[in-house]
Amino acid sequence: MRIVEHSVKRWESYPGADTETCLWEACVEHEGEYYEVQVEAREVGGDKMYYMGYIKNTRCIKAYFSDGWLAFGFSNIRGTCKYILKSMRKVIRGDYSSIRGAGHSVDMP
């Protein structure tokens, strides 16, 4: 598994907000398949952030999920994104056991 390309974008959460949102976008190659991934970081006050991760639901995803992007993470879990990255790695390796419903991971830290 390797990151082929990536970028980071920043913007205000909403006009006039004093918080920022950052988005890391990457293309990940694994066994000849390419996955479009994103990790979003949002400030929620003070120094705490929450993170959400996404993998684009393309033909590389071998199970059926109706959402266009598989989602990882929860807004009430703050200060860590390691569990999101681990869960995304599982899915890229073909393990969909933690994905429920239309396409949301239930993995927790």
C-alpha positions in Angstrom: 0.0 0.0 0.0 1.4 3.4 -1.0 0.3 7.0 -1.3 0.6 8.0 -4.9 -0.3 11.6 -4.5 -1.8 13.9 -1.9 -2.8 17.5 -1.0 -4.1 19.5 1.9 -6.8 22.2 1.7 -8.0 24.6 4.5 -11.1 26.8 4.7 -13.3 28.4 7.3 -16.0 26.1 8.6 -18.6 28.7 7.6 -18.5 32.4 6.6 -17.3 34.5 9.6 -16.3 31.4 11.6 -13.3 31.4 13.9 -12.6 27.7 13.3 -11.0 26.0 10.3 -11.6 22.8 8.5 -8.7 21.0 6.8 -9.0 18.3 4.2 -6.3 15.8 3.3 -6.9 14.1 0.0 -4.9 11.2 -1.3 -4.7 8.5 -4.0 -3.7 5.2 -2.5 -2.5 2.3 -4.5 -2.9 -1.3 -3.2 -2.3 -4.4 -5.3 -2.8 -2.5 -8.5 -6.1 -0.8 -7.4 -6.3 2.9 -6.8 -8.4 4.3 -3.9 -9.5 8.0 -3.5 -9.3 8.8 0.2 -10.0 11.9 2.3 -9.5 12.8 6.0 -11.3 15.9 7.2 -10.3 17.7 10.5 -12.6 20.2 12.2 -11.9 22.4 15.1 -14.6 22.1 17.8 -13.2 24.6 20.3 -9.9 25.1 22.1 -7.3 22.7 20.9 -9.7 19.8 20.3 -10.4 18.5 16.8 -12.6 15.8 15.4 -11.9 13.8 12.3 -13.9 12.1 9.6 -12.4 9.8 6.9 -13.8 8.8 3.5 -13.0 6.3 0.8 -14.7 6.8 -2.6 -17.0 3.9 -3.3 -15.7 2.7 -6.7 -15.3 -0.7 -8.4 -12.3 -1.3 -6.1 -14.7 -1.8 -3.2 -15.8 -5.4 -3.7 -18.9 -5.3 -1.4 -22.0 -3.3 -2.2 -22.8 -0.1 -0.3 -25.2 2.5 -1.6 -23.4 5.6 -0.4 -20.9 7.2 -2.9 -18.3 7.5 -0.1 -17.6 5.0 2.7 -17.4 7.1 5.9 -15.2 6.6 9.0 -15.2 8.3 12.4 -17.6 10.1 14.7 -17.9 13.8 15.6 -18.1 13.0 19.3 -14.7 11.3 19.3 -12.1 14.1 19.6 -8.4 14.4 19.5 -7.5 11.3 17.5 -7.7 10.0 13.9 -5.6 6.9 14.3 -8.6 4.6 14.6 -10.0 6.1 11.3 -6.7 5.4 9.4 -6.6 1.8 10.8 -10.2 1.2 9.7 -9.6 2.7 6.3 -6.5 0.5 5.8 -8.7 -2.6 6.7 -11.2 -1.7 4.0 -8.5 -1.1 1.4 -7.1 -4.5 2.2 -10.6 -6.0 1.5 -12.0 -6.4 5.1 -15.5 -4.9 5.1 -16.6 -6.5 8.4 -16.8 -3.1 10.2 -18.9 -1.3 7.5 -22.6 -1.1 8.2 -25.7 0.1 6.4 -25.2 2.3 3.4 -21.4 2.5 4.1 -20.3 3.7 7.5 -17.6 2.2 9.6 -18.5 1.3 13.2 -14.8 1.0 14.3 -14.0 2.9 17.5 -10.7 3.8 19.2 
